[in-house]
Amino acid sequence: MQTKKVIVIGAGPAGMMAAIRAAQLRQEVTLIEKNHQPGKKLLLSGKGRCNLTNLCELDPFLNKFSSGGQFLRDAFKKFFHRDLIKFFASGGLKLKVERQLRVFPVSDRSGSVLEVLKKQLSAEKVKLILKTALQDIIVQGGRVEGIMLSDGKFLAAQRIILATGGASYGFSGSTGEGIKIAAGLGHDIVPLRPGLVPLEAAEKHIRALEGIILKNIRLKFSHGKDELFSEIGELLFTGFGVSGPLVLSLSGRIVDWLSRGSGVFMEVDLKPGLSKEQLNARLLREFQLNSKKTLKKTLKALLPQRLINCVVELSGIPPDRNCSQVTRQEREKLLSLLKGFRMRISRARPLDEAMITCGGVSLKEINPRTMESRRVRGLYFAGEMIDIDADTGGFNLQAAFSTGFLAGEGAAYG
Ligand SMILES: Cc1cc2nc3c(=O)[nH]c(=O)nc-3n(C[C@H](O)[C@H](O)[C@H](O)COP(=O)(O)OP(=O)(O)OC[C@H]3O[C@@H](n4cnc5c(N)ncnc54)[C@H](O)[C@@H]3O)c2cc1C
């Protein structure tokens, strides 16, 4: 194989893996990053613990992607979770598997994942240029010639891999510049939207619940006749609405619903383990046992204090009423609040606050076997800048690593 000059732009997980793979295949590789260090978003991942992949089988893995799953089949055939684990194990990183087959470093530090990548970049003699941004890609006769950098320098290259990420968490460096450059070269771009994003609620009283985490609840979203149910899991109230794993996972669908107008509502089933009848019986029992206590005190057995204040206020029951005085109608109102604590979702938080960017370079523009552009020869794409996005659980990072690996090979062999 002939040695070529390969330039990779963006030292996130996709770009670093692409650079390492191309260099392993004896290419002369330069990796350009505009930050003063590589992997800034990687360091934030998994709340600083980095959920780097997931051990579920290929088909369920592909189903975790909102639309582009099938596109990734070739990339995953070439380099999947076991390969990634081997890659990090050979770099001395110990990994562990947590609930729902999520893989984390034993150290619980995303920094230890980054250290292996940096060690490999240096072992493979990848030239890393930091604090330098890509300005433009120069194309002649439908083939890449090189790149213009922010400092005005031109670098010649026979192969270019664009791995500049999406357009969320802009402070980490992912500001969508690479996507604009790809658009400028004629690539079709699927509009960017927030994915895995917190939601805002219209009701002011939700704000008083900020910081409350509810475990073991179920969510139901509705939009006209459409309904969407979550698994049982965790909900976080924020200063503007709701977040937490269940909300983030379903947010992609909610963003679509919101864009179609008309109301989107969310109901929290605060006691999904009990049917309405069972919960009614439980309330009756609690009220009988605590007949002389106030309703608010008695509800402590069922809810956190701040939520009790809110639920009692919404029920319209006077807050200092004793349990023995609660009427049947009042108990029924309480029951419906506990089984369906409802709010209107007014909008999603902005793209910059999303964990993932939906949209990006259209999959139609990319050869899934090599990650090469179908418009510009010698140009390859990898990572989140492509129109792929998945649920939480390690799927997005695996996609970044796998498409990076494939792009690195594509650039070397192509
Ligand atoms: C808070 C948070 C937590 C997350 N946790 C997880 C998790 O636990 N598991 C998981 O699977 N996914 C997680 N994700 C998603 C995951 O981090 C991303 O999908 C992944 O980082 C995408 O990798 P990438 O290499 O494509 O892009 P990025 O990581 O965004 O890297 C792109 C790089 O390109 C650089 N760049 C951009 N423009 C230019 C330019 N013009 N010139 C030079 N360099 C440029 C950027 O500075 C950046 O370093 C999380 C995301 C967030 C925001």
The ligand as a MOL file (V3000), in Angstrom:
LIG
                    3D

  0  0  0     0  0            999 V3000
M  V30 BEGIN CTAB
M  V30 COUNTS 53 58 0 0 0
M  V30 BEGIN ATOM
M  V30 1 C -22.4830 15.7420 28.3620 0
M  V30 2 C -22.3500 14.6140 27.3630 0
M  V30 3 C -22.2140 13.3190 27.8200 0
M  V30 4 C -22.1130 12.2700 26.8990 0
M  V30 5 N -21.9590 11.0130 27.3710 0
M  V30 6 C -21.8860 9.9710 26.4970 0
M  V30 7 C -21.6660 8.6470 26.9650 0
M  V30 8 O -21.4340 8.4010 28.1510 0
M  V30 9 N -21.6800 7.6480 26.0250 0
M  V30 10 C -21.8510 7.8950 24.6980 0
M  V30 11 O -21.8640 6.9370 23.9060 0
M  V30 12 N -21.9750 9.1450 24.2280 0
M  V30 13 C -21.9870 10.1920 25.0930 0
M  V30 14 N -22.1160 11.4600 24.6180 0
M  V30 15 C -22.0600 11.6890 23.1550 0
M  V30 16 C -20.6090 11.5800 22.6690 0
M  V30 17 O -19.7670 12.3060 23.5400 0
M  V30 18 C -20.4780 12.1350 21.2440 0
M  V30 19 O -21.3670 11.4400 20.4250 0
M  V30 20 C -19.0390 11.9600 20.7320 0
M  V30 21 O -18.1530 12.7650 21.4850 0
M  V30 22 C -18.9380 12.3410 19.2530 0
M  V30 23 O -17.6070 12.1720 18.8620 0
M  V30 24 P -16.9980 12.9620 17.6100 0
M  V30 25 O -15.5540 12.6060 17.5900 0
M  V30 26 O -17.8160 12.7100 16.4240 0
M  V30 27 O -17.1850 14.5050 17.9450 0
M  V30 28 P -16.6540 15.3950 19.1600 0
M  V30 29 O -16.4020 14.5920 20.3590 0
M  V30 30 O -17.6210 16.5060 19.2370 0
M  V30 31 O -15.2410 15.9170 18.6340 0
M  V30 32 C -15.1240 16.8040 17.5540 0
M  V30 33 C -13.8080 17.5550 17.6850 0
M  V30 34 O -13.6140 18.3640 16.5170 0
M  V30 35 C -13.0570 19.6090 16.9070 0
M  V30 36 N -13.3670 20.6120 15.8740 0
M  V30 37 C -14.5810 21.1180 15.5360 0
M  V30 38 N -14.4610 22.0060 14.5330 0
M  V30 39 C -13.1390 22.0700 14.2270 0
M  V30 40 C -12.3880 22.8100 13.2900 0
M  V30 41 N -12.9630 23.6780 12.4550 0
M  V30 42 N -11.0440 22.6430 13.2610 0
M  V30 43 C -10.4270 21.7710 14.1120 0
M  V30 44 N -11.0890 21.0470 15.0280 0
M  V30 45 C -12.4310 21.1850 15.0930 0
M  V30 46 C -13.7490 19.8940 18.2410 0
M  V30 47 O -13.0230 20.8530 18.9890 0
M  V30 48 C -13.7950 18.5190 18.8700 0
M  V30 49 O -12.6550 18.2650 19.6600 0
M  V30 50 C -22.1770 12.5330 25.5100 0
M  V30 51 C -22.2960 13.8530 25.0580 0
M  V30 52 C -22.3690 14.8870 25.9820 0
M  V30 53 C -22.4750 16.3020 25.4840 0
M  V30 END ATOM
M  V30 BEGIN BOND
M  V30 1 1 1 2
M  V30 2 1 2 3
M  V30 3 2 2 52
M  V30 4 2 3 4
M  V30 5 1 4 5
M  V30 6 1 4 50
M  V30 7 2 5 6
M  V30 8 1 6 7
M  V30 9 1 6 13
M  V30 10 2 7 8
M  V30 11 1 7 9
M  V30 12 1 9 10
M  V30 13 2 10 11
M  V30 14 1 10 12
M  V30 15 2 12 13
M  V30 16 1 13 14
M  V30 17 1 14 15
M  V30 18 1 14 50
M  V30 19 1 15 16
M  V30 20 1 16 17
M  V30 21 1 16 18
M  V30 22 1 18 19
M  V30 23 1 18 20
M  V30 24 1 20 21
M  V30 25 1 20 22
M  V30 26 1 22 23
M  V30 27 1 23 24
M  V30 28 2 24 25
M  V30 29 1 24 26
M  V30 30 1 24 27
M  V30 31 1 27 28
M  V30 32 2 28 29
M  V30 33 1 28 30
M  V30 34 1 28 31
M  V30 35 1 31 32
M  V30 36 1 32 33
M  V30 37 1 33 34
M  V30 38 1 33 48
M  V30 39 1 34 35
M  V30 40 1 35 36
M  V30 41 1 35 46
M  V30 42 1 36 37
M  V30 43 1 36 45
M  V30 44 2 37 38
M  V30 45 1 38 39
M  V30 46 1 39 40
M  V30 47 2 39 45
M  V30 48 1 40 41
M  V30 49 2 40 42
M  V30 50 1 42 43
M  V30 51 2 43 44
M  V30 52 1 44 45
M  V30 53 1 46 47
M  V30 54 1 46 48
M  V30 55 1 48 49
M  V30 56 2 50 51
M  V30 57 1 51 52
M  V30 58 1 52 53
M  V30 END BOND
M  V30 END CTAB
M  END
